[in-house]
């Protein structure tokens, strides 16, 4: 027999209760902590969006969790091997009996970690072509509107405005943004995108150039300008961007993505606008040089014109030969006109003589004579043609009359032959129709005899009766009838109602013909259901050609046998 268990006053815990107690104890004792360590085992966000990894140092390791919503808000994303300072809540995970930190914020641990992260981000963005030199654009020489993204309360905006006012006053738009802190990158990127979203024809003019400016500071102060989203916003800007972040020795990733990098905010203002006084001096100098050049060119052209004028001949000398030729032509013109008139006069006289010989009157008289000579010839020819045509038509009429008579005789003969054929076909069809009718009458008579022989009414005619119960069903055995049951008995000449009395009769004996000794129909011969009363269908009258004298006339006193067609 087993010994009884030793009693103890220690409280009894379940596993879940102990896990919950440990969880409350750890969370109450530590709460939120800042933990420094190296990220280990990071493989990117889980399919659920959460991140699971570990923080370790040279002698210990702790599990870490970053929930999906927190991961989206982190400025510094977890990376394998990155040394960070994580802020979060210490808790336990009962499923593995382990403790872990739920991280809310992550920051690089020290300048070395920041530089390593910066170099890694720089290589990744450079591989995507965001820092390529071929995509950088030149600045406009004299912009109408200058957009500045910076803090509106700092000294940077005052330096830029003062420098622009001194060099060349231009319209300046300021997009206020924090230039340090957690929201720095987001606000500066919103400023760059906001200037690009302005409508050129809208109430607020769109800048021709954008300056992103901030004073100097440590790498932690300037870290917002290394944000990946801000670098992409600067690289995707349609407006040229000048980066003026920090002093000349400071550099950030937007310096590489911008179109131009200025050493200081003041230097950015100097790059964007030229000096107005220098431009005026250059314009005046070039205007003076242009005027001197025009005067020298005019003097040179005037001298060339005088030289060319001296080499030209006098106008009288140029037209002397032409005037002499004109005088000689005028002297020869009068005799030439007279000779030309005489020549045309001779040609006209010759033409008149030819016209007289070929006058229309002469030609008409000649044609009338020829027409008179030919007037009788058409009449004689027409009479001859008419006689020949009349003879031909009379011959054709005679031939047509003879042919029409022959055609009429042939058509009459063909019609008579067709009439005979139609009569013969009609006789054959009439005989065939009569033969078909006689054959159907014979088949119908034989079927009628067969139907009469198979009807149960022929059995009733021989003296038997059919007994039915109150539901009009045939009664096949005496045992099926109870005392006092209403019955109906059908005879050959009608139906009689009856009621059953008590007692059972001896079973009837079959005769050799299959009938019972009582004279009733055998039980095996199932009578058909009671037919509806109908007017008996008269038998078809046989034709006179097929009437037989051997069929006896029906007896009027004998009940008429039923038909299968009445069922």
DOMI-524414 format. One record per residue (C-alpha): x negated, y negated, z negated; residue in one letter. Coordinates in steps of 0.1 Angstrom, whole numbers, plus 2048, in hexadecimal, padded with zeros to 3 digits. Layout:
N
XYZA;...
END
This chain:
567
800800800X;7F27DE80BX;7E87C57F1X;7FF7A67EEX;7F27867FFX;7E176E7E6X;7F77507DFX;7E972C7E5X;7F67097DFX;7E66FB800X;8016EC817X;80A700836X;8066ED857X;8116F687AX;7F96EF896X;80E6D38A4X;8116C3882X;7EC6C487CX;7E56B689FX;7FD699899X;7EE692877X;7CB691885X;7D767B8A2X;7E6661889X;7C7662873X;7AF65B88FX;7C464089FX;7CA62F87EX;7A5631874X;795624895X;7B06148ABX;7A16008C7X;77B6028CBX;7605F68E4X;74B6148EFX;72B612902X;72062F917X;71963E939X;73564A94FX;732670956X;748688969X;75B66D97DX;76B67B99DX;78365F9A5X;7A765B99CX;7BC67B997X;7D96839AEX;7EF674993X;7DB653994X;7CB658972X;7A565A96DX;793674957X;76E67294FX;756671932X;741656921X;71F663915X;6FE658907X;6DE66B8FFX;6EE6818E3X;7156808E6X;7326808FDX;7566758FBX;77367B913X;78365C922X;7A4656934X;7AF638949X;7D4638951X;7E1630974X;7EE60D96CX;7CE604959X;7B8610976X;7C95F898EX;7C25DA978X;79D5E2971X;7845C997FX;7675E297BX;771604988X;761623979X;74363198CX;72F650985X;70F647971X;71962396AX;712617947X;73060493AX;7415F691BX;763605919X;77F5F6903X;79B60E8F9X;7AD6228DFX;7A06418CFX;7B965D8CEX;7BC6838D0X;7C869C8EAX;7D96B98D8X;7D96CE8F7X;7B36D28F5X;7AD6CA8D0X;7966AE8DAX;7946888D5X;79266F8F1X;79264A8F9X;7AF63A90DX;79D61D91FX;7AD5FB925X;78F5E7931X;76D5EF940X;74F5D8943X;72C5DF94FX;7135E2932X;6F75C9938X;6E75B7955X;6D75D7962X;6F85E9966X;7075CA977X;6EA5C8990X;6ED5ED997X;7135E999DX;70C5CA9B2X;6F35DC9C8X;70A5FA9CDX;7275E39D7X;7105CF9EEX;7065EFA00X;72A5FAA04X;7365D9A12X;7185D5A29X;71F5F7A37X;7425EBA41X;7335CDA54X;7405B1A3DX;71D5A2A3BX;7145A5A61X;704586A6FX;717588A90X;739582A80X;72E561A70X;73B541A80X;72C51EA82X;73B501A6EX;74E4E6A7FX;7394C7A84X;7524AEA76X;7704BFA65X;7904ACA60X;79A4BEA40X;7844D0A27X;7924EBA10X;7804F09EEX;78850E9D8X;77A5069B5X;7844FB992X;7964D9994X;7884CE972X;7634D6977X;7464C0983X;7434D49A3X;7624C59B4X;7574A19AAX;7344A79B9X;7444B49D9X;75C4979DCX;74147D9D4X;72A48C9EEX;74548EA09X;74F46AA01X;72B45EA04X;723470A24X;743470A38X;76546BA28X;77C489A31X;79D496A24X;7964B0A09X;7AF4CA9FCX;7A74DB9DBX;7B54FE9D2X;7B25019ACX;7A45229A0X;79152F982X;76D53598BX;76554B96CX;77756695AX;78D584962X;7A457297AX;78855F98CX;7855769ABX;7AB5799AFX;7B15539AEX;79454B9C6X;79F5669DEX;7C25589DDX;7B45359E5X;7A2542A04X;7C0555A10X;7D7537A08X;7C351FA1DX;7C4538A3AX;7E953BA37X;7F0516A3BX;80250CA5BX;7ED4F5A71X;80C4E1A79X;81A4E2A56X;81D4C5A3DX;7FD4D0A2CX;7E04CFA45X;7CC4EFA49X;7A74EBA40X;78D4EEA5BX;7734FBA43X;77550BA20X;75C506A03X;75C51F9E7X;74850D9CBX;73D5139A7X;721507991X;70451D986X;70653896AX;6FB55A960X;703579974X;72058095DX;72E55E963X;72B562989X;737586989X;75A57D996X;74A5719B7X;73E5959BCX;7615A39BDX;7685B99DBX;78A5AA9E2X;77C5879E2X;7605929F9X;77A5A0A11X;78F581A10X;77156BA19X;766583A35X;78A584A44X;78F55EA43X;79754EA64X;78952DA57X;76352AA53X;75952EA2EX;73B51EA1CX;73052F9FCX;7225179E2X;72252C9C3X;7075269A8X;6E45179AEX;6CC51F9CAX;6BE53D9B7X;6E054C9B0X;6F05629CAX;7115769CBX;72258D9E5X;7375719F3X;71655F9FDX;71057CA14X;73557EA21X;738558A27X;730547A48X;71752FA37X;706530A14X;6FF50FA03X;6E550D9E7X;6FC4F79D2X;71F4E89D5X;70F4C69DEX;6FC4D79F9X;71C4E6A06X;72B4C4A0AX;70C4B8A1CX;70F4D6A34X;7344D0A3BX;7334ABA44X;718496A54X;70C473A47X;723459A56X;70943DA57X;6F1454A69X;70C45DA82X;713438A87X;6EE431A8CX;6EC44EAA5X;70B442AB7X;6FE41EAB9X;6DC42AAC5X;6EB441ADFX;703425AEAX;6E540DAEEX;6D2427B01X;6F042FB16X;6F440AB1FX;6CF406B28X;6D1424B3DX;6F0417B50X;6DF3F5B56X;6C0406B63X;6D441CB79X;6E93FFB87X;6C83EBB8EX;6BA409BA0X;6D940DBB5X;6DA3E8BBDX;6B63EABCAX;6BD409BDEX;6DB3F7BEDX;6C63D9BF8X;6AC3F0C07X;6C7403C1BX;6D73E2C26X;6B63D6C35X;6B23F6C49X;6D53F3C58X;6D93E3C7CX;6EF3C4C82X;7143CAC8AX;7103B9CACX;6F53D0CB6X;70A3EECADX;7273E4CC3X;7153D4CE1X;7143F4CF6X;7383FCCEFX;7433D9CF9X;7313DCD1AX;7403FED21X;7623EFD1AX;75D3D2D33X;7533EBD4FX;771400D48X;7883E2D49X;77A3D8D6BX;7803FBD7AX;7A33FED6AX;7B73E8D83X;7AB3F9DA4X;7AF41CD94X;7D3414D8AX;7DC409DADX;7CC428DBDX;7DE43EDA4X;7FF42DDACX;7FA432DD2X;7F2457DCCX;81145DDB8X;82644ADD1X;81A462DEDX;821480DD7X;844473DD0X;84C46EDF5X;840491DFEX;85649FDE2X;87448BDF0X;86F49AE12X;86D4BDE03X;88D4B7DEFX;89F4ABE0EX;8974CBE20X;8A34DFE02X;8C14C9DFAX;8DE4DADE7X;8F64CFE02X;8E24E1E1DX;8DE500E08X;9034FFDFFX;90F4FDE23X;8F851AE2DX;90552FE10X;92A527E1AX;923534E3DX;915555E30X;932558E18X;94B554E33X;93A56FE48X;93B587E2AX;95E57FE1EX;96F59BE34X;9565B7E2BX;9625BBE06X;9865BEE10X;9805D9E29X;9695ECE11X;9835E9DF5X;99F5F8E0BX;988615E15X;98061CDF0X;9A561BDE6X;9AF634E01X;99464CDF6X;99D649DD1X;9C264FDD9X;9BB66FDECX;9A567CDCFX;9C0674DB5X;9DB686DC9X;9C56A5DCCX;9BF6A5DA7X;9E46A0D9FX;9ED6BFDB3X;9D16D4DA2X;9DD6C8D80X;A016D2D87X;9F76F5D92X;9E16FAD74X;9FB6EED5CX;A15707D69X;9FC724D65X;9F4719D41X;A19717D38X;A1F73AD45X;A01748D31X;A0C736D11X;A30744D15X;A22767D19X;A0C764CFAX;A29757CE5X;A3F774CF0X;A2478DCE8X;A1F77DCC5X;A4477ECBFX;A447A3CC5X;A277A9CAEX;A38795C92X;A587A9C96X;A457CAC94X;A327BEC75X;A537B3C65X;A637D5C6AX;A447E6C5CX;A457CFC3DX;A6A7D5C38X;A667FBC39X;A487F9C21X;A5C7E2C09X;A7A7FBC09X;A63818C03X;A52806BE5X;A747FEBD6X;A80822BDAX;A6082FBCAX;A64817BACX;A89821BA8X;A7F846BA7X;A63840B8DX;A7B82BB78X;A96846B78X;A7D861B6DX;A7084AB51X;A94843B46X;A9B868B43X;A7B86EB2FX;A84851B17X;AA7860B12X;A99883B0BX;A80875AF0X;A9A85EADEX;AA4869ABBX;AC8861AC4X;AC9880ADAX;AC4894AB9X;AE0881AA9X;AF688AAC7X;AF18AFABFX;B028ABA9DX;AE68A1A86X;AE5882A70X;AC9869A64X;ACA85FA3FX;ABB83DA34X;AB782EA11X;AC280BA06X;AA37FCA16X;AAB80CA37X;A8E824A35X;A93849A41X;A98862A24X;A82881A2BX;A88896A0CX;AA489B9F3X;A8C8959D6X;A878729E2X;AAC86A9DBX;AB78609B8X;ADA8649AAX;AF08479B3X;AD983A9CFX;AEA8289ECX;AE483AA0DX;AEE834A31X;AF4852A48X;AF184BA6EX;B04862A85X;B05862AAAX;B2484CAABX;B1D835A8DX;B0F82FA6AX;B2183AA49X;B1882CA26X;B15846A0AX;B098499E6X;AF48679D9X;B0287E9BEX;AEE8939A4X;ADE8B59ABX;AC58C29C4X;ACD8D89E2X;AB98F69EDX;AA08EFA06X;AAD8F5A29X;A9F911A3EX;A9190AA5FX;A9F91AA7EX;A8A926A9AX;A92905AACX;A838F0A90X;AA68E4A83X;AB18E9A5FX;ACF8FEA55X;AE28E0A49X;AE28D1A6CX;ACD8B3A63X;AAE8A8A75X;A8D8B8A68X;A788A2A50X;A5A8A5A67X;A6C893A82X;A6986FA77X;A8685AA84X;A7D839A92X;A87819A80X;AAB80EA83X;AAE7FCAA5X;ABE7DAAA7X;ADF7DBAB8X;ADB7D0ADBX;AF07D3AFAX;AE47F2B0CX;AD17EAB2BX;AE37F8B4AX;AD0811B5EX;AC5805B80X;ADB80EB9DX;ACA825BB5X;ACB81BBD9X;AE382DBF1X;AC683FC01X;ABA850BE0X;ADC857BCEX;ADE87CBC3X;AFF88EBBFX;AF08A7BA6X;AF088DB89X;B10890B74X;B25872B6AX;B21867B45X;B3B873B2DX;B4D855B1DX;B55868AFDX;B30871AF7X;B1C857AE4X;B02846AFAX;ADF850AF4X;AC6836AE8X;AA9829AFCX;A84824AF3X;A87800B00X;AA17F9AE4X;A89801AC8X;
END
